[in-house]
Amino acid sequence: MTRHGKNCTAGAVYTYHEKKKDTAASGYGTQSIRLGKDAIKDFDCCCLSLQPCETPVVTPDGYLYEKQAILEYILHQKTQIAKKMKLYEKQKKAQKSSSQLESKSEEREKVERFKTMENSIVSKPINPFTSEQNKGSDKSRTDGSSAESSTGSAAASSSQSLPSFWIPSLTPEAKPTLLKKPSKAVLCPMSGRAIKMNELVTVRFTPIEPSLHRVALLTRQDRYVCAVTRDALANSVPCAVLRPSGAVVTQECVEKLIKKDMTDPLTGDKLSDRDIIPLQRGGTGFAGSGIDLRAKEARPVMQV
């Protein structure tokens, strides 16, 4: 194929390759990319600090945290909930007082309306010495004065009802947004479910060589092994935490050894399905590990 054939732009079909290339160059359309190993935390790192845990704890959903980090997070969330609760109570008291004032003003209006109605019911005494002309003139005067008063009251009411946008004292103000009653439960930052301090389980990792210093272990690729089979643990290896002992074992060990008699091999305690907590881990950029490894960026869509 000649050079002009390769650079041909007079095609009748807008191919997928051209569309993808134009989307990346123009900045329009949703782009997705698969996350690599550098973008995913290790299985033994805290979900908040993203650093290797020294005193790790795990939630019932299997998310690993540093004990100090998660406790600080729970205390911070409790103080925020207390502040929101005070604001909500303050708003509730203000609404109660305003409703009481409105009810009092309505009662006063009812009383005034009743008084005016009662005064209009009482008839005035008739004076027999007044002539009909005086009555007619008095009636015309009263009609004129009533018309003038009605027009004046209408003008005053219209001037009061219409807001003035150029006078600061008459500028309408927006009402503050109403606060909703905050929930007292502290939510897990990863799963979004309620989390409590007494539900956290202490995790005990089994290092490869306990004699080595932790700084030396960080430079190695494999730092921990299964507490039963001594297999190396990594992001690509499914793991589980046993609640009674806090030991970390592989999921293969759980399926083939532990679930046969449902006994903790380290402490000898009886286990239930609730006592085996699958550990949420990251993944590699090449193999799927049961989690979503794709990142999406929603951008404006170019319409043709």
Secondary structure, 3 states (H helix, E strand, C coil): CCHHHHCCCCCCCCCHHHHHHHHHHHCCCCEEEECCHHHCCCCCECCCCCCECCCEEECCCCCEEEHHHHHHHHHHHHHHHHHHHHHHHHHHHHHHHHHHHHHHHHHHHHHHHHHHHHHHHCCCCCCCCCCHHHHHHHHHHHHHHHHHHHHHHHHHHHHHHCCCCCCHHHCCCCCCCCCCCCCCCCECCCCCCECCHHHCEECECEECCCCCCHHHHHCCCCCEECCCCCCECCCCCCEEEECCCCEEEEHHHHHHHHHHHCECCCCCCECCHHHEEEECCCCCCCCCCCCCCEEEECCCCCCC
